[in-house]
């Protein structure tokens, strides 16, 4: 946007906003005033966790989405296997899905949590990798997919296989890249290769980032689950910045900077938003339960969180430095960390400020009213110049939070 227009918007921000809104772009280093418009169009990607569902392609609202990842398939005898028989019907609907949205690219996600051993066994042998790669190309063409999303969680996590995983992961991606490019030359279609990448420091040492970067189109960095039921202390599980209460903690900003330092181009980094939260019980009451001792209880869908937000016994809080919401119920000693429309808009702004590849979220069906998805796509429209003022600033004068942290 023009420099003068930006100044006027800053004035409006200061006039309308409370303290927790003014810091919208805090934490960015040396960002020029006109940097709100990205250098290139970032993408919006959505994961659809199929499970046992039979998907109606006409019942999906994917307006503003550039890439859909259908998750998951598994590795069976070094080939892509279906988790459930009905997945074949779900994958056949890819053609129908693209008829109504010709610019939409649909990828198949292979792997997911708990499938590392499958990847290790396949990737450790060149002959096995060839079987997988050849089958992957066949699979994509048969179902009309636009590419493959490799979700190995995670190479190198076991010390005994760390060095082998590091090399084999690169070899697998290199061979997939070559096969997909060869298929593109044959049928004239661009096939994407993406990976679901870890949002923790060790992931970058357990893999070969500089060698992988030229091979993949996007790193879908899973910037969520920073904390969860495996922790005995509460925290933010998908915060944009570190909290002042825990300055050395995990954050989207921290992992993005580490990725860039390790030779990954910013325009290949796609950060993640979460349509679910992490929950604890038996939480200590001080600081409204944030960074307090507690008992982990697992995940909770965003659609259920919005119902809790309406209850008078739940305090809706906002950590302004972390740009992260959380809920606290003092009566039941419950703490929930999550993303909401405000926090994901901040993430979209971050993508545009730093010219990243885009933003993705996990996952579509946990967001039954599509509030998270529409907050992402609406904010992305701003970057394209279709709206002058960001939607969260239009609502800046409405103070909806009962408690503001810090």
C-alpha positions in Angstrom: 0.0 0.0 0.0 1.2 3.6 -0.5 3.4 5.0 2.2 1.0 7.8 3.1 -2.0 5.5 3.3 0.0 3.3 5.7 0.6 6.4 8.0 -3.2 7.1 8.1 -3.9 3.5 9.0 -1.4 3.6 11.8 -3.2 6.7 13.1 -6.5 4.8 12.9 -5.0 1.8 14.7 -3.8 4.0 17.6 -7.2 5.7 17.9 -9.3 2.6 17.8 -7.3 0.0 19.5 -6.7 -1.1 23.0 -3.2 -2.1 24.2 -3.5 -5.7 23.0 -4.2 -4.7 19.4 -1.6 -1.9 18.9 1.2 -4.4 18.9 -0.1 -6.1 15.7 3.3 -6.1 14.0 5.6 -6.1 17.1 8.7 -8.2 16.9 9.4 -7.6 13.2 12.9 -6.5 12.5 13.6 -3.5 10.2 10.4 -3.9 8.2 9.9 -1.0 5.7 6.5 0.8 5.9 5.2 -0.6 2.6 6.1 -4.2 3.4 2.5 -5.1 4.1 2.1 -6.1 0.4 4.0 -9.3 -0.2 6.6 -9.7 -2.9 4.7 -12.6 -4.2 1.4 -14.2 -3.6 1.5 -16.4 -0.6 -0.6 -19.6 -0.5 -3.3 -20.8 1.8 -3.2 -24.5 2.4 -5.7 -26.7 4.3 -5.3 -30.2 5.6 -8.3 -32.4 5.5 -8.1 -35.3 7.9 -10.3 -37.9 6.2 -10.4 -40.6 8.9 -13.5 -42.7 8.2 -15.4 -39.9 6.5 -16.8 -40.1 3.0 -16.3 -36.6 1.7 -18.9 -34.8 -0.4 -16.8 -32.5 -2.7 -19.8 -30.2 -3.1 -20.1 -29.8 0.6 -16.6 -28.3 1.0 -16.1 -24.6 1.3 -12.6 -24.0 0.0 -12.9 -20.4 -1.2 -9.5 -18.7 -1.0 -7.6 -22.0 -0.5 -4.8 -22.7 -2.9 -3.7 -26.2 -1.8 -5.7 -29.0 -0.1 -3.8 -31.9 1.5 -5.9 -35.0 1.8 -4.5 -36.9 4.8 -3.5 -39.7 5.2 -2.2 -42.6 3.2 0.3 -45.1 4.5 3.3 -47.0 3.1 2.4 -50.7 2.5 5.0 -53.0 0.9 6.9 -49.9 -0.3 3.8 -48.6 -2.0 1.1 -46.0 -1.1 -1.6 -47.8 0.7 -5.1 -46.7 1.8 -6.0 -46.5 5.5 -9.6 -47.3 4.9 -11.4 -48.8 1.8 -13.6 -45.8 1.4 -10.6 -43.6 0.8 -10.5 -44.8 -2.8 -13.9 -43.1 -3.3 -12.7 -40.0 -1.5 -9.7 -39.8 -3.8 -11.8 -40.3 -6.9 -13.6 -37.1 -6.0 -10.5 -35.1 -6.6 -11.5 -34.6 -10.2 -14.9 -33.2 -9.2 -13.3 -31.0 -6.6 -11.1 -29.4 -9.2 -14.0 -29.0 -11.7 -15.6 -26.4 -9.4 -12.2 -24.9 -8.5 -9.9 -25.3 -11.4 -7.0 -23.3 -9.8 -7.1 -25.5 -6.6 -4.2 -27.9 -6.2 -4.9 -31.1 -4.4 -2.1 -33.2 -2.8 -2.1 -36.5 -1.1 -0.3 -36.7 2.3 1.6 -39.8 2.9 2.5 -40.8 6.5 1.6 -38.8 9.5 2.3 -39.4 13.2 3.4 -42.9 14.0 4.5 -43.9 10.5 8.3 -43.2 10.9 9.2 -46.9 10.9 7.4 -47.3 7.5 9.5 -44.5 6.1 12.7 -45.8 7.6 12.1 -49.3 6.1 11.3 -48.0 2.6 13.9 -45.2 2.4 16.8 -47.2 3.7 17.0 -49.2 0.5 17.5 -47.8 -3.0 15.3 -50.6 -4.6 12.5 -49.9 -2.1 12.7 -46.2 -2.7 12.3 -46.8 -6.5 9.2 -48.9 -5.9 7.7 -46.2 -3.8 8.6 -43.4 -6.2 7.3 -45.2 -9.2 4.1 -46.0 -7.3 3.7 -42.5 -6.1 3.7 -41.1 -9.7 1.2 -43.8 -10.7 -1.0 -42.9 -7.7 -1.0 -39.2 -8.5 -1.9 -39.8 -12.1 -4.6 -42.3 -11.4 -6.5 -40.1 -9.0 -5.6 -36.8 -10.7 -3.6 -35.4 -7.7 -1.4 -32.4 -8.2 1.4 -33.6 -6.0 2.5 -35.4 -2.9 3.1 -34.2 0.6 5.7 -36.3 2.4 4.8 -36.5 6.2 7.7 -38.3 7.8 7.4 -37.6 11.5 10.3 -37.5 11.9 13.7 -38.5 10.3 16.4 -39.0 12.8 14.3 -39.1 15.9 16.0 -42.3 16.9 19.7 -42.0 17.6 20.4 -45.4 16.2 19.1 -44.5 12.7 19.8 -40.7 12.8 22.7 -40.5 10.2 21.0 -43.0 7.9 17.7 -41.2 8.1 19.3 -37.9 7.3 20.9 -39.3 4.1 17.9 -41.4 3.1 15.4 -38.6 3.5 17.4 -36.5 1.1 17.7 -39.4 -1.3 14.0 -40.0 -1.2 13.1 -36.4 -1.9 15.6 -36.2 -4.7 14.3 -39.3 -6.4 10.7 -38.1 -6.0 11.6 -34.7 -7.4 13.3 -36.3 -10.5 10.3 -38.6 -11.1 7.7 -35.8 -10.7 9.7 -33.5 -13.1 9.9 -36.3 -15.6 6.1 -36.9 -15.3 5.7 -33.1 -15.8 7.7 -33.2 -19.0 5.5 -36.1 -20.3 2.0 -34.7 -19.6 2.7 -30.9 -19.2 1.4 -30.8 -15.6 3.3 -29.3 -12.7 3.5 -31.7 -9.9 4.2 -30.4 -6.4 6.5 -32.0 -3.8 6.0 -30.7 -0.3 6.9 -32.0 3.2 5.3 -31.6 6.6 8.3 -30.4 8.5 9.0 -30.3 12.2 8.8 -27.1 14.2 11.6 -27.9 16.6 15.3 -27.1 16.4 16.5 -30.7 16.3 14.6 -31.3 13.1 17.0 -29.0 11.2 20.0 -31.0 12.5 18.4 -34.4 11.9 17.9 -33.5 8.2 19.8 -31.7 5.5 17.9 -28.4 5.0 20.2 -26.9 2.4 20.1 -30.0 0.3 16.4 -30.5 0.7 15.4 -26.9 -0.1 15.9 -27.0 -3.9 14.0 -30.3 -4.1 10.7 -29.3 -2.5 8.1 -26.7 -3.4 7.1 -25.9 0.2 8.0 -26.8 3.7 4.7 -27.1 5.6 6.1 -26.3 9.0 3.9 -27.7 11.8 4.1 -24.7 14.1 1.8 -26.1 16.7 2.0 -28.6 19.5 4.8 -26.6 21.0 3.3 -28.0 24.3 0.6 -30.6 25.0 -0.5 -33.3 27.4 3.0 -34.6 27.5 4.0 -31.5 29.5 3.2 -31.0 33.2 3.2 -27.3 32.8 0.7 -25.3 30.7 1.8 -22.9 27.9 1.0 -21.7 24.3 1.0 -24.5 21.7 0.9 -22.4 18.6 2.0 -18.9 19.6 3.5 -16.4 17.0 6.1 -14.9 19.4 7.6 -15.9 22.7 5.7 -14.8 25.8 7.4 -12.4 28.2 6.7 -15.0 30.8 8.9 -17.5 28.9 11.2 -15.5 26.6 13.2 -18.5 25.4 10.2 -20.7 24.7 9.0 -22.0 21.3 7.3 -19.8 18.8 6.5 -19.5 15.1 8.9 -16.6 14.8 11.8 -18.6 16.4 11.4 -21.6 14.1 11.0 -19.4 11.0 14.3 -17.6 11.7 16.0 -20.9 12.4 14.8 -22.3 9.0 16.1 -19.3 7.2 19.5 -19.5 9.0 19.7 -23.1 7.8 19.4 -22.1 4.2 15.7 -22.5 3.5 14.3 -19.7 1.3 11.5 -17.8 3.1 9.2 -18.2 0.1 9.2 -21.9 0.6 8.3 -21.7 4.3 4.6 -22.2 5.0 3.7 -21.7 8.7 0.9 -23.6 10.5 -2.2 -22.5 12.3 -4.3 -24.8 14.5 -8.0 -25.4 14.5 -7.7 -27.2 17.8 -6.4 -26.6 21.3 -4.5 -28.3 24.0 -6.1 -28.8 27.4 -4.9 -29.3 31.0 -6.8 -29.9 34.2 -5.8 -29.5 37.9 -4.2 -26.1 37.0 -2.8 -23.7 39.5 -4.8 -20.5 39.6 -2.1 -17.8 39.5 -1.6 -15.9 36.2 -4.9 -17.4 35.0 -3.2 -20.8 34.6 -0.6 -19.7 32.1 2.8 -21.5 32.6 1.4 -23.2 35.8 1.7 -26.8 36.9 -1.1 -29.0 35.6 -2.2 -32.4 34.3 -2.3 -32.8 30.5 -5.6 -34.0 29.0 -5.2 -34.0 25.2 -6.6 -32.0 22.4 -9.9 -30.2 21.8 -11.5 -29.1 18.5 -11.9 -25.4 17.9 -15.6 -25.9 17.3 -15.9 -27.0 20.9 -13.6 -24.2 22.2 -16.0 -21.6 20.8 -18.8 -23.1 22.9 -16.6 -22.8 26.0 -15.8 -19.2 25.2 -19.5 -18.4 25.7 -19.6 -19.7 29.2 -19.4 -17.2 32.1 -17.1 -19.5 34.1 -14.4 -19.4 31.4 -12.1 -16.4 31.2 -11.0 -15.5 27.7 -7.4 -14.3 27.9 -4.9 -12.8 25.4 -1.1 -12.8 25.8 -0.3 -9.7 23.8 3.4 -10.4 23.4 2.9 -14.0 22.3 -0.1 -13.0 20.1 -1.9 -16.0 21.6 -5.3 -16.6 23.2 -6.1 -19.0 26.0 -9.0 -20.0 28.2 -9.0 -20.5 31.9 -11.8 -21.9 34.1 -10.9 -21.3 37.8 -13.8 -23.2 39.1 -12.8 -26.4 37.3 -9.0 -25.6 37.1 -9.0 -26.0 33.3 -6.6 -24.3 30.9 -6.8 -24.4 27.1 -4.3 -23.0 24.6 -5.4 -22.5 21.0 -5.5 -20.3 17.9 -8.5 -18.0 17.2 -9.4 -15.6 14.4 -7.3 -12.8 15.9 -4.1 -14.9 16.3 -4.3 -16.5 12.8 -4.7 -13.0 11.3 -1.5 -12.0 13.0 0.1 -15.1 11.4 -1.1 -14.1 8.0 0.4 -10.6 8.6 3.6 -12.3 9.6 3.6 -14.3 6.4 3.2 -11.1 4.3 5.7 -9.0 6.3 8.4 -11.6 5.8 7.5 -12.7 2.3 7.0 -16.3 3.4 5.5 -19.0 1.2 2.1 -19.0 3.0 0.1 -20.4 5.8 -1.6 -23.8 6.3 -3.8 -25.2 9.0 -4.7 -28.4 10.6 -7.4 -29.2 10.1 -10.6 -28.5 8.2 -13.1 -30.7 10.0 -12.1 -29.4 13.5 -13.2 -26.0 12.3 -16.9 -26.8 11.7 -18.0 -23.2 11.2 -14.8 -22.4 9.3 -14.0 -19.4 11.5 -10.3 -20.1 11.5 -10.1 -20.8 7.7 -12.2 -17.7 6.8 -10.1 -15.5 9.1 -7.0 -16.7 7.2 -8.5 -16.3 3.7 -10.1 -12.9 4.5 -6.8 -11.6 5.9 -5.0 -12.9 2.8 -7.4 -11.0 0.6 -6.1 -7.8 2.3 -2.6 -8.5 1.1 -4.0 -8.7 -2.4 -5.3 -5.2 -2.1 -9.0 -6.1 -2.1 -9.6 -4.6 1.4 -7.9 -1.4 2.6 -8.0 -2.0 6.3 -7.4 -5.4 7.9 -10.5 -6.9 9.3 -9.1 -7.2 12.8 -8.4 -3.5 12.8 -11.9 -2.7 11.7 -13.1 -4.5 14.8 -10.3 -3.0 16.9 -12.6 -0.7 18.9 -14.6 -3.7 20.3 -12.8 -5.0 23.4 -13.9 -8.6 23.6 -11.3 -9.9 26.1 -12.1 -10.0 29.7 -8.5 -10.3 30.7 -5.4 -9.0 29.0 -2.1 -10.7 30.0 1.0 -8.6 30.7 
